[in-house]
Every structure is written in structure tokens, then in C-alpha cells.
């Protein structure tokens, strides 16, 4: 018997309100970093069920860093693959998103680097693989740059899905137009999206793979046909032997597709309601960060933050992939397998996998080619770099379950943690 609208809504509520998607911890104020306030973090913690046989410290763990407006609800997308490969997936709401404390824009990246160690330590996580989507790449590479010790010591792994590229290098006209909007407009994007989702919002898209259509319908079971319907394939309650006719099978398939679509629509709608019922101001900060538009350029160096390397931009100590990759390469040169003076037998080069969409209105084809060029020219000896163009994917859908990239990422992370690759 087909479900009612209320049943679809109830299942959506049960799915999105699962406790693993709504975890919270608070980091106390830290006088050593000139942060005179505590930081509350909301996050999702999706783990294999049953949990991995490895201890928490050794459990394959991926820190997924979503794109603009993305956050902990991404855990819903990762649940099926996490269980399949025995991987723990952590996803934080960034500052000013969900229930995570808002911080000044000019402090955003430094505070990010600051909270990751105590966050992982509180969860008992010793090492992680990194995966990111869109602007999440900026946050991920800052972890590689400043917190290299948290990557796996033998087989470090970083996955970058459609890494954000500024309009200067991507050449995407729409993003160039977006960069010309006044800072006050971009900084108020979250409120604009709430009210006019089909106007200004699509200029920036959501860059999260989350707040658009929920496409991982394969994990949502459809209701079974009623006993009388299944009896003979016609619904008249009479038996038709062991085989259901092709016509009835087609009808059942169509019913299954229809019901899964209705369920996915209900989940998508409920995620939107939940996300925008919470704070989304951080999404506007990320829009400014994407475009490197600081409302107060005099604060870019963040003088009130203790740091051995002063900030050059909202991205931290770097402004572009061409800036940071040589620094990362020099850093890796001091580690195995490149430096024979070290003594960590069996260590492999860091694997960097980039995934690009065949259709991408945010970074375009040129943006991906630019990132590829930077890695190959400036880090070819120090990293094992691979890139793939994913057919049928766009900037947001590339991290949906049906595309398969997320499955590949979690499988690779699990194999490298377990030494199986």
C-alpha cells in the first residue's frame, strides 16, 4: 500500500533527526590564542554500524569539509558508504552555521586551524583523511599546511571535489559578476537566499551538494506492494503462480521509483527547513571568503591572533593554489618517502585526488585545468596527484550518492588506513 504524505514526512523527520547528525561539543576559552570566548561546535558523526573493530584512535576516519552553506547534514549522504567501508565520517558546521559559534570573518581561517586539534582529541581521533567540496578545499589545505601531523603517517590522503577556484583563474563569467557585487550584498547572502532563493541565490549556488535535491534515493526503501496487489499482479487477489508478469513488474518498478522520489523530496524539503531554521550567517562569510572580499582589509593580518605566520588573505597565509602548493611540497620533502634521513618505514607519498564535474558553472573547465597545472608543476615530485572528470556530474551533484565519487573517496580512505591499497 502506498504511503501517505504524512508517512513520507515522518520518515524524513526520523532520518534527518537521527542523533548522529546532531552532535555538540564546546571548547573552553583559550587565553593562549587571545580567544576570550568559548566555541561551540555542532557536527555529525557517522560511524559504521556496528562500529569498526579498530580502536577509536586507529579507526579509518574522514573529516569531510563541505562547500558554502554546507554543514553537518552532509552526514546523511555519507551514511551508506561509511557503513559499507567501515569508515567514520565527521562533518562540522563551520563558524556561524548551525549551532557553531560565529567568529569575525578575518579570524575565520585561523580559528578553524585552532579548533581542529582539540575537536579531534576530544573524540579520540588520532589520524584523519581529508575530503572536501568546493570552498572546503581552502579549509582542507590549511589543515594539511598547519596540522600535517593529523594525517595518516603511513598513507596520507586528501580528496578535493570541485575545489573552488577564483574567477580570475576559472574565467567563469557568472562568478566574475558575483565578485563585483557590493560586499554588503554578499555578506547578507544568507538572508537573501531565505527570501529570494531563485534570484541572487543561484548566482552563488550552494556549493554544498546538500541543500539542492537529495539524490541518494537508493538508500531509501520504497513501501512494498500490498498482499492483494502482489497476489496476481492485477490487484484482484487471485494467485498467478510463482512469476509476476512483466507488466506488473514494470508497474512495481515505477511505483518504487515514484515512492523513492517522493521520499527524497520530503527529506530534501525537511533538510532545507532545518538548515535555515538555524544560523546560516557563516554561509555569507564563506561567500566573502570564496571571493576574497574582506569588508575591512585593515584587519586581514588578524593582529589579535597568535600565529607564527601572519595572514595574507581570508584564506590564511596564502591567496592561491600557486602560492600554497610549493609550501606544501617543501613541507612534504622533509617527510618520508622523500627524505632518507627519516626512519618511518613503509610510508607513502600523500595521495591527492581531485574530482571535477563534466558540467560546472562555478569553476568551469578552466578552473579544474588551472588546479591540475598547479599540482603537476609545483608538487609533482612530492605528491601522488590524480584528477578525474566525472561525467554526468555538476558542481553540487558530484558528492551525491548516485554519482559515486563519495563511495570512491571513502573506499580509498579505508584502504589507505588499513594498508590495503
C-alpha positions in Angstrom: 0.0 0.0 0.0 1.3 3.4 -1.0 2.4 5.7 1.8 0.6 8.9 2.7 2.1 12.3 2.7 2.3 12.2 6.5 4.3 8.9 6.3 6.8 10.4 3.9 7.2 13.4 6.3 7.6 11.2 9.3 10.3 9.2 7.7 12.1 12.4 6.6 12.0 13.6 10.2 13.3 10.3 11.6 16.1 10.3 9.0 17.3 13.9 9.5 16.8 14.0 13.3 19.0 10.9 13.8 21.3 11.6 16.8 24.5 11.1 14.7 23.6 14.2 12.7 23.3 16.4 15.8 26.3 16.2 18.0 27.7 19.1 20.1 30.8 19.9 22.0 32.2 23.2 23.5 35.8 24.2 23.5 36.6 26.5 26.5 38.1 29.9 26.0 41.8 29.8 25.3 43.8 32.7 26.6 47.0 31.4 24.9 45.4 32.2 21.5 43.9 35.5 22.5 40.4 34.0 22.1 38.4 35.4 25.1 35.3 33.2 24.4 34.4 29.5 24.2 33.5 28.0 20.9 30.5 25.7 20.5 30.7 23.2 17.6 27.8 21.3 16.1 28.8 18.4 13.9 27.7 15.0 12.6 29.5 11.8 13.5 28.5 8.9 11.2 30.1 5.6 12.1 29.9 2.0 10.9 27.1 0.0 12.4 28.4 -2.0 14.2 31.4 0.2 14.9 34.7 -0.7 13.4 36.7 -3.4 15.2 39.7 -0.9 15.3 40.1 1.3 18.4 38.8 4.8 18.1 42.3 6.2 17.6 43.0 3.8 14.7 39.6 3.7 13.1 39.6 4.9 9.5 38.2 8.4 9.8 37.4 11.0 7.2 36.9 14.7 8.0 34.6 15.9 5.3 34.6 19.7 4.7 31.5 20.8 2.7 31.2 23.8 0.4 29.5 27.1 1.1 26.3 26.8 3.2 27.1 23.1 3.8 27.5 21.5 7.2 26.7 18.6 9.4 23.6 17.4 7.5 26.1 16.2 4.8 26.4 13.2 7.1 23.2 11.8 5.7 24.8 11.5 2.3 27.8 9.6 3.8 26.0 7.1 5.9 25.6 4.3 3.4 29.2 4.3 2.2 30.5 4.8 5.7 28.8 1.6 6.8 29.9 -0.2 3.6 33.6 0.5 4.1 33.8 0.8 7.9 34.8 4.4 7.9 33.9 7.1 10.4 32.8 10.4 8.8 33.0 13.7 10.7 31.4 16.9 9.3 31.4 20.2 11.2 29.2 23.1 10.9 31.6 25.9 10.3 31.5 29.2 12.2 28.1 30.9 12.1 26.4 27.8 10.6 24.1 25.5 12.5 24.9 25.8 16.2 28.6 26.6 15.8 29.8 29.9 17.3 30.2 32.8 14.9 33.7 34.4 14.7 34.8 37.6 13.0 35.5 37.0 9.2 39.1 38.0 9.5 39.7 35.3 12.2 37.7 32.6 10.4 40.6 30.6 9.0 42.9 30.9 12.0 40.1 29.8 14.3 39.5 26.9 12.1 43.1 25.7 12.4 42.9 26.3 16.1 39.8 24.2 16.8 40.6 21.1 14.8 43.2 19.6 17.3 41.0 19.8 20.4 38.0 18.7 18.4 39.8 15.5 17.2 41.4 15.0 20.6 38.0 15.2 22.4 36.7 12.5 20.0 39.7 10.3 20.5 40.7 10.6 16.8 44.4 10.3 16.2 44.6 10.5 12.4 42.3 11.5 9.6 41.9 11.5 5.8 40.6 14.8 4.4 37.8 15.2 1.9 36.3 18.5 0.7 33.8 20.0 -1.6 34.2 23.4 -3.4 35.4 26.1 -0.9 36.0 23.3 1.6 39.3 22.8 -0.3 40.6 26.0 1.2 39.9 24.7 4.7 41.3 21.3 3.9 44.6 22.6 2.5 45.1 24.8 5.6 44.8 21.6 7.7 47.5 20.0 5.5 49.7 23.1 5.8 49.3 23.7 9.6 48.2 20.3 11.1 50.1 17.8 8.9 50.5 15.5 12.0 46.8 14.6 12.0 47.0 13.0 8.6 47.8 9.3 8.5 51.6 8.9 8.9 52.0 6.0 6.5 49.4 6.8 3.8 48.1 10.3 4.0 45.1 11.0 1.7 43.3 14.2 0.6 40.3 14.2 -1.8 39.3 17.5 -3.4 35.9 17.5 -5.2 35.5 20.5 -7.5 38.0 22.6 -5.5 37.0 26.3 -5.5 38.9 28.5 -8.0 38.6 32.3 -8.0 37.1 33.9 -11.2 40.5 35.3 -12.1 41.6 31.7 -12.9 38.4 30.0 -13.7 37.2 32.6 -16.1 33.6 31.9 -15.2 31.6 35.0 -16.2 28.9 34.4 -13.6 31.4 34.3 -10.8 33.2 37.3 -12.1 29.8 39.1 -12.0 29.3 37.9 -8.4 32.7 39.2 -7.4 31.6 42.7 -8.5 28.6 42.8 -6.1 29.0 45.1 -3.1 30.5 43.5 0.0 27.3 44.3 1.9 25.2 42.3 -0.5 27.5 39.3 -0.5 27.8 39.4 3.3 24.0 39.3 3.6 23.6 36.4 1.2 22.1 34.0 3.8 19.2 36.4 4.3 18.8 36.9 0.6 18.6 33.2 0.0 16.0 32.8 2.6 13.8 35.3 0.9 14.6 35.1 -2.8 16.1 31.6 -3.4 15.6 31.9 -7.2 17.2 35.3 -7.7 20.5 36.1 -6.1 21.0 32.7 -4.6 21.6 30.8 -7.8 24.4 33.1 -8.7 26.4 31.6 -5.9 24.7 28.2 -6.0 25.0 26.4 -2.7 28.3 24.7 -3.3 27.4 22.1 -0.7 25.9 19.1 -2.5 23.4 19.2 0.3 20.7 21.9 0.0 19.8 21.0 -3.5 17.9 17.8 -4.4 18.6 14.8 -2.3 19.6 12.3 -4.9 20.8 9.3 -2.9 17.4 7.6 -3.2 18.9 4.1 -3.4 19.2 4.1 0.4 15.5 4.9 0.9 13.4 1.8 0.8 10.0 2.1 -1.0 6.9 0.6 0.5 6.1 -3.0 -0.6 3.1 -3.8 -2.7 0.0 -4.9 -0.7 -0.7 -8.6 -0.4 -3.7 -8.4 -2.7 -1.7 -6.5 -5.3 1.1 -9.0 -5.2 -1.2 -12.0 -5.5 -1.6 -11.9 -9.3 -0.2 -8.6 -10.4 -3.6 -7.1 -11.0 -4.8 -6.3 -7.6 -7.8 -8.7 -7.7 -6.5 -11.0 -5.0 -6.2 -14.1 -7.2 -2.9 -16.0 -7.5 -0.9 -16.1 -10.7 1.7 -18.8 -9.9 5.3 -18.1 -9.0 6.0 -15.5 -11.6 4.8 -11.9 -11.7 4.0 -10.8 -15.2 6.4 -8.3 -16.9 3.6 -5.7 -17.0 3.1 -5.9 -13.2 6.9 -5.9 -12.7 7.1 -2.7 -14.7 4.3 -1.2 -12.6 6.1 -2.3 -9.4 9.3 -0.7 -10.6 7.6 2.5 -11.5 5.9 2.6 -8.1 9.2 2.0 -6.4 10.8 4.9 -8.3 7.9 7.1 -7.6 7.8 6.4 -3.9 11.6 6.9 -3.6 11.3 10.2 -5.4 8.5 11.3 -3.1 10.6 10.3 -0.1 13.7 12.0 -1.3 11.6 15.2 -2.0 10.3 15.0 1.6 13.8 14.7 3.0 15.2 17.5 0.8 12.4 19.8 1.9 12.9 18.9 5.6 16.7 19.4 5.4 16.1 22.9 4.0 13.7 23.8 6.7 16.1 22.6 9.4 19.2 24.3 7.9 17.5 27.6 7.5 15.8 27.5 10.9 19.4 27.6 12.3 22.0 30.2 11.8 23.3 30.5 8.3 25.3 33.7 8.5 28.5 31.7 8.2 27.5 30.9 4.6 27.7 34.6 3.8 31.1 34.7 5.3 32.2 31.8 3.1 30.9 33.7 0.1 33.1 36.6 1.0 36.0 34.1 1.6 35.4 32.5 -1.8 35.8 35.8 -3.5 38.4 37.1 -1.1 36.3 40.2 -0.3 37.2 41.4 3.2 34.8 44.2 4.4 37.7 45.6 6.5 41.0 45.0 4.8 42.9 46.6 7.6 42.2 43.5 9.7 43.4 41.0 7.2 46.6 40.2 9.2 44.5 39.4 12.2 46.9 41.0 14.6 44.9 39.9 17.6 45.6 36.2 16.8 48.8 34.5 17.9 50.3 33.0 14.7 53.8 32.3 13.6 52.7 33.1 10.0 50.6 36.3 9.6 47.6 36.0 7.4 47.9 37.3 3.8 44.2 37.0 3.0 41.0 35.5 4.2 42.4 32.1 3.0 45.2 32.4 5.6 48.9 32.6 4.8 48.2 32.1 1.1 46.0 33.5 -1.6 46.1 30.9 -4.4 47.0 27.3 -5.2 50.1 28.6 -6.9 51.1 30.1 -3.5 50.4 27.2 -1.2 51.4 24.1 -3.2 55.1 24.9 -3.3 55.0 25.4 0.5 53.2 22.1 0.9 55.7 20.5 -1.3 58.6 21.8 0.7 56.9 20.5 3.8 56.5 17.1 2.4 60.1 17.0 1.3 61.0 16.8 4.9 58.9 13.6 5.4 59.1 10.1 4.1 59.4 8.7 1.5 61.3 11.7 0.1 63.8 12.3 2.9 66.1 9.3 3.5 67.2 10.7 6.9 63.8 9.9 8.3 63.0 6.5 9.7 59.4 5.7 9.1 59.5 2.5 7.1 56.7 1.9 4.6 55.4 5.5 4.4 53.9 6.5 1.1 53.6 9.8 -0.7 50.5 11.8 0.1 47.7 10.9 -2.3 45.8 13.9 -3.6 42.8 13.0 -5.7 40.8 15.8 -7.4 37.4 15.2 -8.9 35.9 17.6 -11.4 32.3 17.8 -12.8 31.7 17.5 -16.5 29.4 20.5 -16.2 30.3 23.1 -13.6 29.0 26.7 -13.6 31.1 27.6 -10.6 34.7 26.8 -11.6 34.2 25.7 -15.2 36.6 23.5 -17.2 39.3 26.1 -17.0 39.3 26.2 -13.2 40.0 22.5 -13.0 42.8 22.7 -15.5 44.3 25.5 -13.5 44.4 23.4 -10.3 45.8 20.4 -12.2 48.5 22.6 -13.6 49.5 23.9 -10.1 49.8 20.5 -8.6 51.7 19.0 -11.5 54.1 21.9 -11.9 54.7 22.7 -8.3 54.2 19.4 -6.4 54.7 16.6 -8.9 57.7 15.0 -7.1 56.3 15.3 -3.6 52.7 14.2 -4.1 50.9 11.4 -5.9 48.4 13.5 -7.7 45.4 12.2 -9.7 42.5 14.0 -11.2 39.2 12.7 -12.8 36.4 14.4 -14.7 33.2 12.8 -13.6 30.7 12.5 -16.4 27.1 13.4 -15.6 28.0 15.4 -12.5 27.7 19.1 -11.8 29.2 21.3 -9.1 26.7 20.2 -6.5 25.6 16.7 -7.5 29.2 15.4 -7.6 29.0 14.5 -3.9 25.6 12.9 -4.1 25.4 9.1 -3.7 24.2 8.3 -7.1 27.3 9.8 -8.8 29.6 7.5 -6.9 32.5 9.9 -6.0 31.8 9.8 -2.3 31.9 6.0 -2.4 35.3 6.1 -4.1 36.6 8.5 -1.6 35.6 6.5 1.5 36.8 3.3 -0.1 40.2 4.8 -0.8 40.4 6.3 2.7 39.6 2.9 4.2 42.2 1.0 2.1 45.0 3.5 2.9 44.2 3.4 6.6 44.3 -0.4 6.5 47.3 -0.7 4.2 45.3 -2.4 1.5 45.9 -0.1 -1.5 
